[in-house]
Amino acid sequence: QVQLVESGGGLVQAGGSLRLSCAASGRTFSTDAMGWFRQSPGKEREFVAAINWSGDSTCYADSVKGRFTISRDNAKNTVNLQMNSLKPEDTAVYYCAVGGRHWYLLGVDMFGSWGQGTQVTVSS
């Protein structure tokens, strides 16, 4: 069992930046893909970004391409999400999760061991 804890969320003005971090404990996750998802009130949880086990391949939702960057440090069991040029529509609770066998399909059902989430609020 792996436990994930997200941090780094907060309040930021439109156009600003935040860096989210996900710390893993319980086991090494260096062989697993990792992903970031987000959810706003009344909406489905949606894919944001993912990174493969070695960190040499990344995927992004169209809505965040060019603005967000996912990275990982397997030696420290962490995955990060650098968020730049933030928009009010980025406001959501952000979750990290471990990818399963078919993680590259990028659906919420392909990920597990969800963290508790961290709130990101972007004001206009």
Secondary structure as the mmCIF struct_conf table of DSSP 4:
data_model
#
loop_
_struct_conf.conf_type_id
_struct_conf.id
_struct_conf.beg_label_comp_id
_struct_conf.beg_label_asym_id
_struct_conf.beg_label_seq_id
_struct_conf.end_label_comp_id
_struct_conf.end_label_asym_id
_struct_conf.end_label_seq_id
STRN STRN1 GLN A 3 SER A 7
STRN STRN2 GLY A 10 GLN A 13
TURN_TY1_P TURN_TY1_P1 ALA A 14 GLY A 15
STRN STRN3 LEU A 18 SER A 25
BEND BEND1 GLY A 26 ARG A 27
TURN_TY1_P TURN_TY1_P2 SER A 30 THR A 31
BEND BEND2 ASP A 32 ASP A 32
STRN STRN4 MET A 34 GLN A 39
TURN_TY1_P TURN_TY1_P3 PRO A 41 GLY A 42
BEND BEND3 LYS A 43 LYS A 43
STRN STRN5 GLU A 46 ILE A 51
TURN_TY1_P TURN_TY1_P4 TRP A 53 SER A 54
BEND BEND4 GLY A 55 ASP A 56
STRN STRN6 THR A 58 TYR A 60
TURN_TY1_P TURN_TY1_P5 ASP A 62 ARG A 67
STRN STRN7 PHE A 68 ASP A 73
TURN_TY1_P TURN_TY1_P6 ASN A 74 ASN A 77
STRN STRN8 THR A 78 MET A 83
BEND BEND5 SER A 85 SER A 85
HELX_RH_3T_P HELX_RH_3T_P1 PRO A 88 ASP A 90
STRN STRN9 ALA A 92 GLY A 99
TURN_TY1_P TURN_TY1_P7 ARG A 101 HIS A 102
HELX_RH_3T_P HELX_RH_3T_P2 TRP A 103 LEU A 105
HELX_RH_3T_P HELX_RH_3T_P3 VAL A 108 MET A 110
STRN STRN10 PHE A 111 GLY A 112
BEND BEND6 SER A 113 SER A 113
STRN STRN11 THR A 118 SER A 123
#
